[in-house]
Amino acid sequence: MTFYSLPFAPERPEATEARLEAIYEAARYGLKGDSLALAAGLTPKQFRRLSEFDPLVEVAEMKGRADGELSAAKTMYHAAANGDARAALDILKHQHGWVAKQQIDVNIDQQISITGALERAQSRVIEGLYTELTPLKDDTHYAAANLLSSRGNGIDESALVADDQG
C-alpha cells in the first residue's frame, strides 16, 4: 500500500491597506455581515477569518460605520438648519426622544341634571319597616346577657324589608 503526501498550506488572509479600505467603504455605506464581506471583495468565510487574525479589520469596519453615520447626521442637521421641518422633526424624534402632543377633542351634547339624578337615586332606595324590641331579663343562671325576644305575643317582630321598588 502506498501513501501519498498531500500538500497543506493554510490560507491566511492578510489585512492589506486595499482590503481595509474596501471594508471601511462598505461599512460606511451601511453594509453588514456577508454583504459587507462581498462588497469588500472577500468571501464571508475569508472575512471572518481575517477578522479573527487582525484586529484592524474590526477597527476599519467601526470607523466606516461611524463616518457613514456622521455624514448622514450632518446632512439631516443642515437640512433642518435650512428650514426643512420634516428633517427637524425626525431629528427631534429619533435623536432626542421627542414625541408630538396629540390633541383630543371631546364634545358632549348631553345635559346632566343633578336633581334628576337624585330623584332616580331616591327611587332606588330600599325603604324598610322595623319594630323596636324590648330587652328581656334572663332568669337562668347560665347567661347574664339581656336577650331580645319577641316570644309571648305571638307576633314575629323581626325587621321587615319591603321589596325593591326599582
NUMINU-23528 format. One record per residue (C-alpha): residue number from 1; x, z, y. Coordinates in steps of 0.25 Angstrom, whole numbers, plus 5000, padded with zeros to 4 digits. Example, Ala and Ser with C-alpha at 12.3 -4.5 7.8 and 13.67 -1.06 7.14 Angstrom:
! residues 2
<rec 1,<5049,5031,4982>>
<rec 2,<5055,5029,4996>>
//
This chain:
! residues 166
<rec 1,<5000,5000,5000>>
<rec 2,<5005,4996,5014>>
<rec 3,<5002,5004,5027>>
<rec 4,<5002,4996,5040>>
<rec 5,<5006,5003,5053>>
<rec 6,<4996,5001,5064>>
<rec 7,<5002,5002,5078>>
<rec 8,<4995,5012,5086>>
<rec 9,<4996,5012,5101>>
<rec 10,<4986,5022,5108>>
<rec 11,<4980,5015,5120>>
<rec 12,<4984,5024,5132>>
<rec 13,<4977,5019,5145>>
<rec 14,<4985,5021,5158>>
<rec 15,<4979,5024,5171>>
<rec 16,<4985,5013,5179>>
<rec 17,<4983,5012,5194>>
<rec 18,<4974,5000,5192>>
<rec 19,<4965,5007,5181>>
<rec 20,<4964,5020,5190>>
<rec 21,<4960,5011,5202>>
<rec 22,<4949,5004,5193>>
<rec 23,<4944,5017,5188>>
<rec 24,<4943,5022,5203>>
<rec 25,<4936,5010,5207>>
<rec 26,<4926,5010,5196>>
<rec 27,<4923,5025,5199>>
<rec 28,<4922,5022,5214>>
<rec 29,<4910,5013,5211>>
<rec 30,<4903,5024,5203>>
<rec 31,<4906,5019,5189>>
<rec 32,<4907,5030,5178>>
<rec 33,<4911,5030,5163>>
<rec 34,<4912,5017,5155>>
<rec 35,<4908,5009,5167>>
<rec 36,<4920,5015,5175>>
<rec 37,<4930,5012,5164>>
<rec 38,<4925,4998,5162>>
<rec 39,<4925,4995,5177>>
<rec 40,<4939,5001,5177>>
<rec 41,<4944,4991,5167>>
<rec 42,<4944,5001,5155>>
<rec 43,<4936,5003,5143>>
<rec 44,<4929,5016,5143>>
<rec 45,<4938,5021,5131>>
<rec 46,<4950,5017,5140>>
<rec 47,<4945,5024,5152>>
<rec 48,<4942,5037,5144>>
<rec 49,<4956,5037,5138>>
<rec 50,<4962,5034,5152>>
<rec 51,<4954,5046,5158>>
<rec 52,<4960,5055,5147>>
<rec 53,<4974,5051,5149>>
<rec 54,<4975,5050,5164>>
<rec 55,<4968,5060,5174>>
<rec 56,<4970,5049,5185>>
<rec 57,<4958,5041,5179>>
<rec 58,<4949,5053,5182>>
<rec 59,<4954,5054,5196>>
<rec 60,<4953,5039,5199>>
<rec 61,<4938,5040,5194>>
<rec 62,<4935,5052,5202>>
<rec 63,<4941,5046,5214>>
<rec 64,<4934,5033,5213>>
<rec 65,<4920,5041,5212>>
<rec 66,<4924,5049,5224>>
<rec 67,<4927,5037,5232>>
<rec 68,<4915,5030,5228>>
<rec 69,<4906,5042,5232>>
<rec 70,<4913,5043,5245>>
<rec 71,<4911,5029,5248>>
<rec 72,<4896,5030,5245>>
<rec 73,<4895,5043,5253>>
<rec 74,<4902,5036,5265>>
<rec 75,<4892,5024,5264>>
<rec 76,<4880,5033,5264>>
<rec 77,<4885,5042,5275>>
<rec 78,<4888,5031,5284>>
<rec 79,<4874,5025,5281>>
<rec 80,<4868,5038,5285>>
<rec 81,<4876,5040,5297>>
<rec 82,<4872,5026,5302>>
<rec 83,<4857,5029,5301>>
<rec 84,<4853,5026,5286>>
<rec 85,<4842,5036,5284>>
<rec 86,<4842,5034,5269>>
<rec 87,<4857,5036,5267>>
<rec 88,<4856,5049,5275>>
<rec 89,<4844,5054,5267>>
<rec 90,<4852,5050,5254>>
<rec 91,<4864,5058,5259>>
<rec 92,<4855,5070,5262>>
<rec 93,<4848,5070,5249>>
<rec 94,<4860,5067,5239>>
<rec 95,<4871,5074,5246>>
<rec 96,<4865,5085,5254>>
<rec 97,<4853,5088,5245>>
<rec 98,<4843,5086,5256>>
<rec 99,<4828,5084,5252>>
<rec 100,<4818,5078,5261>>
<rec 101,<4806,5087,5264>>
<rec 102,<4793,5082,5258>>
<rec 103,<4781,5082,5267>>
<rec 104,<4768,5086,5260>>
<rec 105,<4754,5085,5268>>
<rec 106,<4743,5093,5262>>
<rec 107,<4729,5091,5269>>
<rec 108,<4718,5100,5265>>
<rec 109,<4704,5096,5270>>
<rec 110,<4696,5107,5263>>
<rec 111,<4692,5119,5271>>
<rec 112,<4694,5133,5266>>
<rec 113,<4683,5143,5269>>
<rec 114,<4687,5158,5268>>
<rec 115,<4673,5163,5268>>
<rec 116,<4669,5153,5257>>
<rec 117,<4680,5157,5248>>
<rec 118,<4676,5172,5250>>
<rec 119,<4661,5168,5247>>
<rec 120,<4666,5161,5234>>
<rec 121,<4675,5173,5230>>
<rec 122,<4664,5183,5232>>
<rec 123,<4654,5175,5223>>
<rec 124,<4665,5177,5212>>
<rec 125,<4666,5192,5213>>
<rec 126,<4660,5199,5202>>
<rec 127,<4650,5210,5206>>
<rec 128,<4650,5222,5197>>
<rec 129,<4639,5233,5195>>
<rec 130,<4644,5247,5192>>
<rec 131,<4639,5261,5189>>
<rec 132,<4646,5273,5192>>
<rec 133,<4648,5283,5180>>
<rec 134,<4649,5298,5181>>
<rec 135,<4660,5305,5174>>
<rec 136,<4657,5314,5163>>
<rec 137,<4664,5326,5158>>
<rec 138,<4669,5326,5144>>
<rec 139,<4665,5339,5137>>
<rec 140,<4675,5337,5126>>
<rec 141,<4688,5344,5125>>
<rec 142,<4695,5331,5121>>
<rec 143,<4694,5324,5135>>
<rec 144,<4696,5329,5148>>
<rec 145,<4693,5316,5156>>
<rec 146,<4680,5312,5163>>
<rec 147,<4673,5301,5156>>
<rec 148,<4664,5291,5162>>
<rec 149,<4652,5289,5153>>
<rec 150,<4638,5282,5154>>
<rec 151,<4633,5289,5142>>
<rec 152,<4620,5297,5143>>
<rec 153,<4612,5288,5152>>
<rec 154,<4610,5276,5142>>
<rec 155,<4615,5266,5152>>
<rec 156,<4629,5259,5151>>
<rec 157,<4634,5261,5165>>
<rec 158,<4647,5253,5164>>
<rec 159,<4651,5244,5175>>
<rec 160,<4643,5231,5175>>
<rec 161,<4648,5218,5180>>
<rec 162,<4639,5207,5184>>
<rec 163,<4642,5193,5178>>
<rec 164,<4651,5184,5187>>
<rec 165,<4642,5177,5197>>
<rec 166,<4652,5165,5199>>
//
